[in-house]
Amino acid sequence: MGTPHEAEVATDLHERPVDILRELIRFETVNPPGNERPCIEWIGAVLDTYDIEHETYAKDTDRPNLLARVPGGDAPPLLLYGHVDVVPVTGQDWTHGPFEGVVEDGFVWGRGALDMKDGVAMFLAATLRLAISDEQPAGDILFLAVSDEEAGGDDGLRFLVEEHPELFEEVKYALGEFGGFSAEIAGAEVYPIQVNEKGICWLEVTFTGSSGHGSIPRTGTALSKLASFVDALDGDRLPVHVTPPAEAMIEALAEAAPADRRETLLTLLDPAKTDEVLDELGQEAVMLDAILHNTTVPTVVSGGDKENVIPESVTLVLDTRLLPGQTPEDAIEELRALTGIEAEIEVVRYDAGPSWTDLGFFDDLAAVIEDAVEEATAIPFLLFAGTDGRHLSRVGVQSYGFTPIQVGDLPFLDLVHSADERIPVETIEWGTERVVDAIKRYDG
Ligand SMILES: [Zn+2]
């Protein structure tokens, strides 16, 4: 639990997104338990200073969600949203305190610097700038800070779309995590903008087999079936599916890639050759691999409670991620076919990803990046993981991962959720300006 710190509330914070980020980092919002309330209250106090109307909605009073509104024209509202909770730092070796918001060597250090208090700082600063400017946006700008993303959003966005769907009634487009960062993918310099994401499906597989006294070895035990099952998954892929957002991403990537890579990348779209090309590309294609297959990873094993008893049943949890349009039943069928092993498979949690992609605002967002960075190509991005965007899709909102940052040589993806998470100081102002530009280009 964090002790609430003495956070600064000032009338020039809109000019200082770096200081907003540092203040946000100092709220220890590790989920679980989250304890996001002091952080959300501080955001509310900042909004009050700028006379921006806002409201909180909570399933758990210690974990509120805050929605602010800056009035605009008649176009549908544009939503900027981000989560203020972060993952734990347990067992990690940090150079600087993870909740101090230290600036050193050109970086802001701390848990959440990349995921995603940076995005919240940019969205908040952009909202404040808008509120004091004379220019009116095409539609209302909604700023939403939520709790509980890192544990699935049950107290956050999932709660909001289920209990307060009216808040999103007219919204068509939203900006959130995870995209807009500079990256090199398969030899191409790109800025991926997330347009869709995979669904989350946790499966529990129960194996049963011969049991008895531990002094008499047996074949066909529950544990040996589990071992064969895990072994069958190791290094093998589920079938290829080329979905529309993956196709859009790979085509754009091929366009941006060096000429000698183009053909190889486009061959990925031929399901008969996809896996062969992925093997050829090796380590640099792990992300592409994940967006062309449902994936499944064994994470938790339980069973057996006595040294001299062969357990009759054991269970295995599989973290399974589904491509757009794929269902848990599809994945279960694929798993049975791949492993060839009889077992009872139960769905323990399922959050469908968005089943549709609306690229209506993508070209404007791409132009924001491409006008700001010479030679840059922004590409549509199918995220291999999940964000709160999946919840918004249930109320008809298309979420774009757009928290623009330039990471340079920083191993961005490796630092997310890791020790020494940090972000280059100067990119926070750069990203804020891009968000403001996106709002200006928005025309509904
Ligand atoms: Zn995040």
Residues whose N, C-alpha, C, O or C-beta is under 5 A from the ligand:
A	BS01	ZN	D115 M116 E177
